[in-house]
Amino acid sequence: MASVSSLSSILLLQCLIFICAATPTSPASTPENFIQCVSKNSELSVPVTTTLFTPNNSSFNSILDSTATNLRFLKPSLPKPEFIFTPLHDSQVQAAVICLRKLGLQLRLRSGGHDFEGVSYTSESQAPFVIIDLVNLRRIEVNIEDTSAWVQAGATNGELYYESLRKADLGIGGYITGGGYGSLLRKYGLAADNVVDALIVDVNDLFLKVTTTVANGTMIGQRTIATTYEALFLGNTNGLLRIMDHSFPELGLIKKDCVEMSWIETAAFLEGRQNGTPVEYLLQSKSIFKTFFKAKSDFIKKPIPDVGLEGLWERLLEKDIQAAIIWTPYGGKMSVIPESDSPFPHRKGIIFMSQYFNTWNIGEKHPEKHINWNRKLYEYMAPYVSMSPREAYVNYRDLDIGRNKKMNNTTSFKQSRVWGEKYFKANFDRLVSVKSEVDPDNFFWHEQSVPPLK
């Protein structure tokens, strides 16, 4: 269990500390060997019937698919894990890492299953791999006295929000791994930067997210551009109207466009749910969003000119394309925190983050055309986005920008730097140094993992 602000780092380091003395053995291993090893190295025995699932188990496919959101990576032709382990205690996670290394099996660690490229539950490597699914590790403890929260890595954001409601004075926003942003990022920065009190009193700040989608027109066969503005203002309606009339009169905001609500209710609003949705929906552990999709990201430092936007609209209106462009504003606190304070470097000078997201239907005979459409859109946007490097958000993982090629248990630093600097800029070298110290054998490998220096 780890504090919210450092959960990912501590979980990784816990695993690394306990594998230092482990030595790999023959990969010709069985689930039984694994169970015996975990039982020996953890604080409690492993109930096999409830924690380990092999392809022969009737629950295997449902467990594998349970939290995966991108259906692209659930195709029968893709490699499947040797088995899935769902630990019941922290010590079993540590023991599982020791045992997988001993048995020569590759690791995939899954928490929410939202990796855009399926890296937490698939592998392009030919090596046999195992999924450690943290679905059972979801305990949350909120301490009002020192305004801190401790969570287990399997807990969802919704569960964290719900606990903040029960405790009323503490709020936790955003996703920690990769930095994590939420609707409070302009006021408080990233989830990785802070754990903050979300009961805001006498504060004036604005979060505005713009989503541009393709909509059907009033005429048959007509397609138009629909723009949605989702905003969270930390204050009351009258205060917001004064600011908007002065700073953004073009939007034409009026009082009936605004709804005052508690902070916890904004979670449902920003998800597009109806006002008044019971907050218990936050306890839903599995995502209802499951589709085939491709996504990419950019960071914008200068306003996109009209000609650039017109070309963007043309591409969104292409036939059979279901797409959205999501623009998330930066500035505020994000511009104050130095790039080197955490691995997340996208700070001062960023106007907004852009996400290019398109989906297609089940049964699509030519899914590659949709993936290629997204890639061509990304190419088109090149003149209007950050350069040298062209920055990207690691939580919107994109294997198109580069991937590790693992041969003989080695990963090229030169190869990794291609994508590493896009995600982390100058912080990539620091991450490589840490990796070289704590995981010199590169056990924690995936298609975009940080490599050690050999």
N, C-alpha and C positions, 0 to 999 in steps of 0.2 A: 504494500500500500504506500502511496506517495502523495505529496502535496500536489495540488492542481497545477501550480506554476512550474513544476519540474517533473511531472509524472513520466513523460516519455524518456527523459534522460536517465532517471533513476531506475526505471524498469530495465533499460538496456544495460546499465552498469551493473545491476544486480546479477543479470545473466552472465555478463562478461567476467565478473569477479570469480564466479564459481566454475568457470570452464578452464581456468588457467592450468590446473593440474591434470586436466583430462587429456587422454591420448586416444586418437582414433583407432578403431579396430576394423575388422572386415565388414564391408557393407552388406554382406549376405546375412541380414538380420531379420527377425520376426517381431510382430507386435508383442509376443510373449516375452522376448528378451527385453524389450523396452519397458513393459510393465514391471518386470522383476527389478530392473535397474532403477526405475522411478521410485518404486516402493522402498528400495534400499537407501535412496538418497534424499527422501523427503520426510516430512514430519508425520505423515499418515499414509496408510496403505491405499492403493488405488482400486476402487470398485470398477472392475473392467467393464461390466455391462452398461454403466452409465457414463463413462468418460472416454472410452476408446471405440472408434468406429472404423472398420475396414470396409473395402468395397463389397465384401460378402454380407455386410450387415444391412438389414432392410432400411435403416435410418441414415445410411451413409450419404445418399444423394440429397436428402432433405437437409441434413446438417451442412453439407458442402454449399448448397444453394441458399441457405437460410438468410444470410446477410449480404450476399453479393448483389450489387445494384446494377452492374453493367452486364447485360445478358450476352454480350460478345464473348465473354470469357467462360461461359458455361457450356460451350459446344462440346458434344461427345468426342470430337476428334482431338481436343486439347488434352495434355497430360493431366492425370489425376494423382492426388497424393497417395502414398502407400497406406496411410491411415490418418485419421483426425483425432487429436487428443484435446479434451476439454477439461483442463485442470479445475480442481475445487478449492485449491489453497495456493497461496504465494509460493510456498516451498516446492510445490509440484512443478511450477514453471521453471524454477531454477534447476530442479532435478532433471526435467525434460531436456533442457539445453545440454546439460552434462551428458545425458544418455544418447541423444541424437548425434553428438559429436563422436562419442565412443563407437557408435554403431555405423558411422559413415553416412549418415542421412542428412540431407539439406533441410533447412528450417524455413518455414513461412509462418509468420506471427500475425494473427488476425484479431482485430478488436471490433471495429464497426463494419469492416468489409466494404468501405466506400472508395477504395483506391480506384482511380479512374482507369488505370490500365490493368487492374486485376492482380497486381503484384503480391497482394497479401494472401492470395489463395490459388495462384497458378505459377508456373515456372517455364521459362523458355529453355532452361538447361536440361540436358538429357539425364542428369543425375536424379536418382529417386529422392523425393522430398516428402515432408510431413507437415501438416498444418497444426499449429497450436492455436486453438480457438479460445479466446478469453471470455466467452459468453457467460460463464459462471462466476467470474470475478467482477462483481459490479457493486460492491459495498461502498456506501458514501457516508462520510461523517462530517458534519458541519459544526464548527466551533464558533459560537457567537462572540465569546470573550476575546479571542485573539483574531477574529475575522479571518479565519482560514478554513479551508476545506481539504479533506483527504479523500481520495477516490481510488478505486481499483480500475485497472485499465480497460475492463470490459464494460464499464458503465457508459451509457449514452449521454449525449448532450441534453436530451430531453429529461432524463432522470436527474441530471445536475440542476437543470432549471426548476424541476418540480421540488427538489429538496430546498432550493433557495426560496421557493414560495412558502414552504412549511416553516422555514426558519426566518422568513420575512426580511431580515436585515442584510443578507448576504446574497450577492448575485455573481454568477460566473458566466462569461460570454465567450463565444468563439471556440475554435478547435485548437488544442494545444500542439499537437504534432505538426511540424512544419511552420509554426508560428501561430496560426489560428486567428481569424478575424471574425468579428460579429458586428452588430449594429452600433456598438459603443466604441469602435476603433478610433474615430476621430477625437474622442474625448479622452480615452484611456490607453490607446495603443492596442497591441495584440494580447491574446490570452497568455502568450508566452512572456509578455512584458509585465503583467500584473495579475493579481487576484483582487477584485474591487468590490466595494459596496455598491449594489445596484439600486438601492432606494435613494433616488436622486431628489434633492430638495434645493430649490432656488438655484438651478443650474440652467444655463442657456447654451445649447449646442445642437447641431443638426446633422443627421445622417440621411443621405439621399441615395438610393440605388436606382439606376435606370435600366430597365429591361426592354429591349427592342425585339419584337417578334413579328412573324408573318401572320396576318389575319385575313379571313375571307371577307371580301367586299360585299356590298349590297346587291351587286349584279352577279348573275350566274357566271362562274369562272373567273371572276375578278379577284385579285390578290392585292392587299395593301399592307403597309407597315403600321403596326400598332406599338405605341410606346407607353410603358407603364412606369410611373414614378412611385417608388416605395420609400417612405420617409419616416424616421423616428426623431422627434424633437424632444429634448429633455427640458420640458417646461410646459406652460399652458397654451391654449389656442391663441389668445390675444397677443401673447409675446411672440409666437411664431409668425402671425400675420404681419406684425410690425417689421420683423426682420425680412420676410419674403417680399413685402411691398417695396422695401428699400433695396434689397440685394438681388432679387430674382423676380421682378414684376412680370416678365414674359410668361411665367407659368400660370398667372391668373388665379392664384390660390384664393379661395373664399372660405368662410367659416364652415359651411356645410360639408366641405371636403375633409374636415378634420374631425377626428374622434379621440377624445381623451380617455386614457385607460391606464391601468397599472403596468409596471414594467413586465411582469410575467405574461400579461395578456398580449403584449407586443410580439411574443414568440409565435403565437398562432397567427396574428395579423400578417407578419412578414413572411409566413409560409403560405399565405393566400387562403387561409381558412376563414370561415365566417366569424364575424364579431360575436362574442359570447360562447365560443367553443369551450367546453369544459377542459380545464387544464390537465385533467387526468390523461388526455391523449399523449402527453409528453412521456408517459411511462411505456408507450409502445416501443418495444425493443427492436423491432424489425422495420426496416424502411418500406413504405408502401410504393416508393419510386423504384420500379424495376423496368428497364427498357434497354434497347440497343442504342448506344450513343458513342460519340467521339467529342472530345473537348480539348481546347488549347487555351493558353493565356498569354497576355501581354501586359506591359506597364506603359502608360502614356505620360509623356512629359510636356507636350505642347498640344494646344487645341487642334483637333482634326479639322482641316479646311473643308469648305462646302463641297468641293470637287471630290474629296476623299469620301465624304459621307454619301454623296450621290452614287458613287461606285459601289459602296457597301450596300445601299438599298437595292441596287440592281441585282447583286448576288443573292441577297436574301429572297428576292422574288422569283428566283429560278424555279422551274417546274419541279414538282415532287420533293421540294426541300422543306423540311420541318426544322426550323432553327431559331435560336435566340442569341442575342448579344447582350451580355450583362456587364454594366459599367458600375464599379464600386468606387466611390470617391475616397481620396486620401487627404493629406493635409492635417491640420490640427496637431494632436499629440504625435502622430506618425512622423511629422517633419522635425520633431524635437529630439527624438531618440536616435542616437548615433547608429550607423550601419553595423558597427562592430559589436554592439551590445549583445546581440544574439545571432545565430546563423541567418535569420531572416534579414536581408539587407535592403529591402525596397522601401526606402524612407523619404528623405528630403528630396524634393524635386518631382515626385510622382504626383500627377494630377488625379489619375484614377487607374484602377486595374480593369482590364477588359478580358472577358471570357467568351470564347466562341464555342457554341454548344449546339449540336444537331443530333436528331434522333431518327430512327426509321422503324418500320413495323415488323412484327414477327412474320416470318415467311418471305421477307424481302429476298428476291432472287439474286440481286446484285448489290450487296451491302458495301462493296468496295467503292462504288460510285459516291456514296454518302461520305465515306472516310476521305476520299479524294477531294470532294467538295470542300470539306473543312480545311484540308491542307492547302488548297488553292486560295481560299479566303485568307489563311495565315500568310501566304506569300504576298497577296495583294496588300495587306496591312503593313508590310515591312517599312515603307517610307514614313509612316506616321507613328511609330512606336520607339521605345528605347533601343539604343544601339551600343555595340562594343562594351559589354555583350547585350544581345537582345534578351532582356530579362524574362523570367517565367516563374510562376508560383508552384512550389514543390507539392502542395496539397492538390493541385490540379495536374497530376502527373501526366507527362506526355513523352512516350518512348520515341517519338519521331525526332526529338531534338538530340538524341544520343542514348546509347545503352552500353552496359558492360558486356564484354564477350569473355566468358570464363573458359579458359583452356588450361588444363593442368593446375587448377586451383589458383590461377593468377588473374589479376585484373589490371589492365593497362592504365596507369595514371594519366597518360596522354589522352586516351579515349574518354576517360571519366571527366576530364577537365572540360570537354566540349559542353556537356550538359551541366556539370557541377558549377561552373561560373555563371550560367544562366539562372540557376536557382539561388546561389549563395554569393556570387561575385567574389570579392577578396576573402571572404570567410571560408571559402572552399579549402584553401591551403591549411587553415587552422583545423578544420574538420579532419583533413587527411592526417595531420600530426596526431590528433587525439586517437583516431582510428588505429594508427600505427602503434600506439602505446597499448591500447586496451584490447585490440583484436588483430594482432599482427598476422595471424594465419587466415584472416578473411573468412571466418566461419559465418558471420552475419552478412551473407552475400545475397543480393538480388540484382535485377537488371539495372537499377540505378542506385545501388548502395555506394557509399563513400569507400574508396579503396585505401588500403595501407600502402605506404612506401616500402618497396622491397629493397 
